[in-house]
Amino acid sequence: MHYADRYCLHPTESQQETLDSHRDTCRQRYNHALTEFEQIPKPAGTLNQRVRQLCDQLPDLKDWWDELTDLCSTVAQAAVMRIVKQSQSSLTT
């Protein structure tokens, strides 16, 4: 098994503020997507299709959610894709 190397970070104060801001934006994006996901009816598609609908909203969200423009789109989409992992893990337990 291959393990990824881990490195201890020592960010400057401004870097720490940026990291905190990005983490907070990801948390808000996840919570926003989860709220919308719960409103999508199950017959609207499979789990992945419903989550993909939320990911497809990202360009429109960036128009009014200024903090999302500072965040890489891949990171914002990954925050939403966590819904799939959370839903699948809750089904197996």
TITOR-278766 format. One line per 2 residues: for each residue x, y, z of N, C-alpha, C. Coordinates in nm, 3 decimals, padded with zeros to 5 digits, m for minus. Layout:
TITOR-278766
X,Y,Z,X,Y,Z,X,Y,Z ~ ...;
***
This chain:
TITOR-278766
00.084,m00.117,00.000,00.000,00.000,00.000,00.089,00.123,00.000 ~ 00.051,00.221,m00.080,00.128,00.345,m00.090,00.066,00.452,m00.001;
00.146,00.510,00.082,00.100,00.618,00.170,00.153,00.751,00.118 ~ 00.069,00.852,00.123,00.112,00.985,00.081,00.198,01.046,00.192;
00.298,01.118,00.150,00.383,01.187,00.246,00.303,01.300,00.311 ~ 00.332,01.326,00.436,00.266,01.435,00.508,00.372,01.534,00.553;
00.337,01.659,00.540,00.429,01.764,00.577,00.359,01.860,00.673 ~ 00.431,01.906,00.770,00.378,02.002,00.866,00.384,02.141,00.801;
00.273,02.210,00.801,00.267,02.344,00.743,00.287,02.449,00.851 ~ 00.355,02.551,00.815,00.372,02.666,00.904,00.335,02.791,00.825;
00.204,02.811,00.803,00.163,02.926,00.721,00.182,03.058,00.794 ~ 00.203,03.161,00.713,00.208,03.295,00.771,00.068,03.334,00.816;
00.059,03.445,00.883,m00.072,03.488,00.932,m00.170,03.514,00.817 ~ m00.123,03.577,00.710,m00.212,03.604,00.596,m00.251,03.474,00.525;
m00.158,03.379,00.516,m00.191,03.250,00.456,m00.293,03.176,00.541 ~ m00.279,03.184,00.673,m00.374,03.119,00.763,m00.513,03.179,00.748;
m00.519,03.311,00.732,m00.648,03.377,00.712,m00.713,03.331,00.582 ~ m00.632,03.316,00.477,m00.684,03.268,00.348,m00.733,03.125,00.360;
m00.656,03.040,00.427,m00.698,02.901,00.448,m00.828,02.893,00.527 ~ m00.838,02.974,00.632,m00.960,02.976,00.713,m01.080,03.023,00.631;
m01.057,03.123,00.548,m01.165,03.174,00.463,m01.212,03.069,00.364 ~ m01.117,02.999,00.301,m01.152,02.894,00.205,m01.224,02.778,00.273;
m01.177,02.741,00.390,m01.242,02.633,00.464,m01.385,02.672,00.501 ~ m01.404,02.795,00.543,m01.537,02.842,00.579,m01.629,02.846,00.456;
m01.576,02.889,00.342,m01.655,02.893,00.219,m01.694,02.752,00.177 ~ m01.602,02.656,00.189,m01.634,02.516,00.156,m01.743,02.463,00.248;
m01.735,02.496,00.374,m01.837,02.452,00.470,m01.973,02.511,00.434 ~ m01.974,02.639,00.401,m02.100,02.704,00.363,m02.155,02.645,00.234;
m02.067,02.617,00.138,m02.111,02.559,00.010,m02.169,02.421,00.033 ~ m02.105,02.341,00.118,m02.156,02.207,00.149,m02.294,02.216,00.214;
m02.308,02.302,00.314,m02.436,02.316,00.384,m02.545,02.367,00.291 ~ m02.510,02.461,00.203,m02.606,02.514,00.106,m02.650,02.402,00.011;
m02.555,02.325,m00.039,m02.587,02.216,m00.131,m02.668,02.108,m00.061 ~ m02.635,02.078,00.063,m02.709,01.975,00.137,m02.855,02.017,00.158;
m02.877,02.143,00.187,m03.013,02.193,00.203,m03.091,02.180,00.073 ~ m03.028,02.216,m00.039,m03.094,02.204,m00.168,m03.113,02.058,m00.207;
m03.015,01.974,m00.175,m03.024,01.831,m00.208,m03.145,01.768,m00.139 ~ m03.169,01.806,m00.016,m03.281,01.749,00.059,m03.416,01.792,00.002;
m03.417,01.899,m00.078,m03.540,01.946,m00.140,m03.566,01.883,m00.276 ~ m03.466,01.817,m00.334,m03.483,01.752,m00.464,m03.553,01.619,m00.440;
m03.664,01.594,m00.509,m03.734,01.466,m00.488,m03.651,01.348,m00.539 ~ m03.658,01.236,m00.470,m03.581,01.118,m00.508,m03.611,01.070,m00.649;
m03.737,01.078,m00.697,m03.763,01.035,m00.835,m03.696,01.123,m00.941 ~ m03.634,01.234,m00.901,m03.570,01.324,m00.997,m03.443,01.264,m01.056;
m03.397,01.151,m01.005,m03.277,01.087,m01.059,m03.205,01.009,m00.952 ~ m03.095,00.948,m00.996,m03.014,00.873,m00.901,m02.942,00.971,m00.808;
m02.878,00.916,m00.708,m02.803,00.999,m00.614,m02.701,01.086,m00.687 ~ m02.623,01.023,m00.776,m02.521,01.098,m00.849,m02.581,01.204,m00.940;
m02.695,01.175,m01.002,m02.759,01.272,m01.090,m02.808,01.393,m01.011 ~ m02.863,01.369,m00.894,m02.913,01.480,m00.812,m02.798,01.566,m00.761;
m02.687,01.503,m00.724,m02.571,01.580,m00.678,m02.509,01.655,m00.795 ~ m02.508,01.594,m00.913,m02.454,01.660,m01.032,m02.535,01.786,m01.064;
m02.666,01.783,m01.040,m02.749,01.903,m01.060,m02.697,02.017,m00.973 ~ m02.658,01.984,m00.852,m02.607,02.087,m00.761,m02.471,02.140,m00.807;
m02.387,02.051,m00.859,m02.256,02.095,m00.910,m02.273,02.186,m01.031 ~ m02.374,02.157,m01.113,m02.397,02.237,m01.233,m02.445,02.378,m01.201;
m02.488,02.403,m01.080,m02.534,02.536,m01.040,m02.418,02.630,m01.007 ~ m02.298,02.578,m00.999,m02.183,02.656,m00.953,m02.161,02.785,m01.033;
m02.164,02.783,m01.168,m02.144,02.910,m01.239,m02.246,03.017,m01.203 ~ m02.372,02.978,m01.186,m02.474,03.075,m01.148,m02.454,03.125,m01.005;
m02.410,03.036,m00.917,m02.385,03.077,m00.778,m02.272,03.179,m00.769 ~ m02.172,03.165,m00.856,m02.058,03.257,m00.851,m02.098,03.399,m00.887;
m02.211,03.415,m00.956,m02.256,03.550,m00.991,m02.297,03.630,m00.869 ~ m02.354,03.567,m00.768,m02.400,03.641,m00.651,m02.325,03.606,m00.523;
m02.247,03.498,m00.524,m02.174,03.456,m00.404,m02.027,03.488,m00.426 ~ m01.985,03.605,m00.382,m01.851,03.657,m00.413,m01.738,03.568,m00.362;
m01.756,03.505,m00.247,m01.650,03.422,m00.190,m01.618,03.301,m00.279 ~ m01.717,03.255,m00.355,m01.693,03.139,m00.442,m01.598,03.171,m00.556;
m01.589,03.298,m00.595,m01.498,03.333,m00.704,m01.352,03.321,m00.660 ~ m01.327,03.332,m00.530,m01.190,03.316,m00.479,m01.150,03.170,m00.465;
m01.248,03.082,m00.469,m01.226,02.940,m00.446,m01.218,02.867,m00.580 ~ m01.124,02.777,m00.593,m01.111,02.697,m00.715,m01.240,02.616,m00.735;
m01.289,02.611,m00.859,m01.415,02.540,m00.889,m01.407,02.393,m00.850 ~ m01.291,02.332,m00.869,m01.275,02.191,m00.834,m01.296,02.169,m00.685;
m01.249,02.261,m00.605,m01.265,02.250,m00.460,m01.412,02.267,m00.422 ~ m01.479,02.363,m00.484,m01.621,02.385,m00.456,m01.705,02.264,m00.497;
m01.670,02.202,m00.611,m01.742,02.083,m00.655,m01.713,01.965,m00.562 ~ m01.591,01.953,m00.515,m01.557,01.844,m00.424,m01.635,01.856,m00.293;
m01.658,01.978,m00.249,m01.738,01.998,m00.128,m01.879,01.944,m00.147 ~ m01.934,01.963,m00.267,m02.068,01.913,m00.296,m02.066,01.761,m00.313;
m01.962,01.708,m00.374,m01.955,01.564,m00.398,m01.945,01.486,m00.267 ~ m01.910,01.553,m00.158,m01.909,01.486,m00.027,m02.047,01.435,00.010;
m02.151,01.496,m00.047,m02.287,01.451,m00.019,m02.304,01.306,m00.062 ~ m02.245,01.270,m00.176,m02.254,01.132,m00.225,m02.189,01.037,m00.124;
m02.069,01.071,m00.080,m01.999,00.984,00.015,m02.076,00.973,00.146 ~ m02.128,01.086,00.194,m02.204,01.084,00.319,m02.331,01.000,00.305;
m02.399,01.013,00.192,m02.523,00.938,00.170,m02.494,00.789,00.158 ~ m02.387,00.754,00.088,m02.353,00.613,00.071,m02.310,00.551,00.203;
m02.237,00.625,00.284,m02.193,00.569,00.412,m02.311,00.553,00.508 ~ m02.409,00.642,00.499,m02.525,00.628,00.587,m02.614,00.513,00.544;
m02.608,00.475,00.416,m02.687,00.362,00.369,m02.627,00.229,00.413 ~ m02.494,00.224,00.428,m02.428,00.099,00.464,m02.427,00.075,00.614;
m02.452,00.178,00.693,m02.450,00.159,00.839,m02.588,00.140,00.895;
***
